[in-house]
Amino acid sequence: MAPIRPILREANVTEQQWRVLRVLAETDTLDARGIATAALLHAPSVTRILKELEDRGLIKRSIDPKDSRRSLIAISAAGRRLMRITARYTMRVLADYTDAFGSDRLAALQSELVDFTKTIGQFMPVE
């Protein structure tokens, strides 16, 4: 993350906020629990992050038509714009990492990390 931090500071977002925005940029809508799981963040942290992002107009909430007690969260146009701006830089950094490490090795590492995350997920307390 070290090479990416300056662009996040310039965009005025924390690493955790950026992780939430990345998850939302890759999906249609999610609830807070789904965001927490996908971003590998604790649910109480996600609640706070969502409030901050909503206050800045980077996300939008809607009521789940199937369960009115549940909110669905989506990235807003302003959030997508911020992600496009930061992606210009982060994609170059990730490409450099891929070139240096090798695309096959990186794909294998990512696969192993997904499996590892699933494995350790069974030890996480249920909220």
C-alpha positions as CSV (number, residue, x, y, z in Angstrom):
1,M,0.0,0.0,0.0
2,A,2.9,2.4,0.5
3,P,3.1,3.5,-3.1
4,I,-0.7,4.1,-3.2
5,R,-1.0,6.1,0.0
6,P,0.0,9.4,-1.5
7,I,-2.8,9.3,-4.2
8,L,-5.3,8.3,-1.5
9,R,-4.2,11.3,0.7
10,E,-4.5,13.5,-2.4
11,A,-8.0,12.1,-2.9
12,N,-8.8,12.6,0.8
13,V,-9.8,9.0,1.4
14,T,-8.4,6.5,3.9
15,E,-7.2,3.1,2.9
16,Q,-10.3,1.6,4.5
17,Q,-12.6,4.0,2.6
18,W,-10.8,3.2,-0.6
19,R,-11.3,-0.5,0.0
20,V,-15.0,0.0,0.5
21,L,-15.2,2.1,-2.7
22,R,-13.3,-0.6,-4.6
23,V,-15.7,-3.3,-3.5
24,L,-18.7,-1.1,-4.5
25,A,-17.1,-0.2,-7.8
26,E,-16.9,-3.9,-8.6
27,T,-20.5,-4.7,-7.7
28,D,-24.0,-3.4,-8.2
29,T,-25.2,-3.0,-4.6
30,L,-24.4,-4.6,-1.3
31,D,-25.5,-4.4,2.3
32,A,-23.1,-3.4,5.0
33,R,-22.4,-7.0,6.0
34,G,-21.5,-7.9,2.4
35,I,-19.2,-4.9,2.1
36,A,-17.5,-5.8,5.4
37,T,-16.9,-9.3,4.2
38,A,-15.7,-8.3,0.7
39,A,-13.4,-5.5,2.0
40,L,-12.1,-7.6,4.9
41,L,-13.2,-5.0,7.5
42,H,-15.1,-5.3,10.8
43,A,-18.8,-4.5,10.5
44,P,-18.6,-1.6,13.1
45,S,-15.8,0.0,11.0
46,V,-17.8,-0.3,7.9
47,T,-20.8,1.4,9.5
48,R,-18.6,4.4,10.3
49,I,-16.9,4.4,6.9
50,L,-20.3,4.3,5.1
51,K,-21.5,7.3,7.1
52,E,-18.4,9.2,6.1
53,L,-18.7,8.2,2.4
54,E,-22.4,9.0,2.3
55,D,-21.8,12.5,3.9
56,R,-19.2,13.1,1.1
57,G,-21.6,11.9,-1.6
58,L,-19.4,9.0,-2.7
59,I,-22.0,6.4,-2.0
60,K,-25.8,6.2,-2.0
61,R,-28.2,4.2,0.1
62,S,-31.5,2.7,-0.8
63,I,-34.0,0.5,1.0
64,D,-34.0,-3.2,0.1
65,P,-37.3,-3.8,-1.6
66,K,-37.4,-7.3,0.0
67,D,-36.6,-6.2,3.5
68,S,-37.3,-2.5,4.4
69,R,-35.1,-2.8,7.5
70,R,-32.0,-3.4,5.3
71,S,-30.1,-0.7,3.4
72,L,-28.4,-1.4,0.1
73,I,-25.4,0.6,-0.7
74,A,-24.0,1.5,-4.2
75,I,-21.2,3.7,-5.3
76,S,-22.3,7.2,-6.6
77,A,-21.2,9.0,-9.7
78,A,-18.8,11.0,-7.6
79,G,-17.5,7.8,-6.0
80,R,-16.9,6.3,-9.5
81,R,-15.1,9.5,-10.6
82,L,-12.8,9.3,-7.6
83,M,-12.1,5.6,-8.3
84,R,-11.3,6.4,-12.0
85,I,-8.9,9.1,-10.9
86,T,-7.1,6.9,-8.3
87,A,-7.2,3.9,-10.7
88,R,-4.9,5.7,-13.2
89,Y,-2.2,5.6,-10.6
90,T,-3.0,2.3,-8.8
91,M,-3.2,0.3,-12.0
92,R,0.3,1.4,-12.9
93,V,1.6,0.3,-9.5
94,L,-0.2,-3.0,-9.8
95,A,1.2,-3.5,-13.3
96,D,4.7,-2.9,-12.0
97,Y,4.1,-5.4,-9.2
98,T,2.9,-8.0,-11.8
99,D,5.9,-7.4,-14.1
100,A,8.3,-7.7,-11.2
101,F,6.7,-10.8,-9.5
102,G,5.3,-12.5,-12.7
103,S,1.7,-12.8,-13.6
104,D,1.5,-16.6,-13.1
105,R,3.1,-16.3,-9.6
106,L,0.8,-13.4,-8.7
107,A,-2.3,-15.3,-9.9
108,A,-1.2,-18.3,-7.8
109,L,-0.6,-16.1,-4.8
110,Q,-4.0,-14.4,-5.1
111,S,-5.7,-17.8,-5.4
112,E,-3.9,-19.0,-2.3
113,L,-4.9,-15.9,-0.4
114,V,-8.6,-16.4,-1.3
115,D,-8.4,-19.9,0.0
116,F,-6.6,-18.7,3.1
117,T,-9.2,-16.1,3.7
118,K,-12.0,-18.7,3.4
119,T,-10.2,-21.0,5.7
120,I,-9.6,-18.5,8.5
121,G,-13.1,-17.2,8.0
122,Q,-14.4,-20.2,9.9
123,F,-12.6,-19.0,13.0
124,M,-14.3,-15.5,12.9
125,P,-17.0,-14.9,15.4
126,V,-20.5,-14.7,14.0
127,E,-22.1,-11.2,14.5
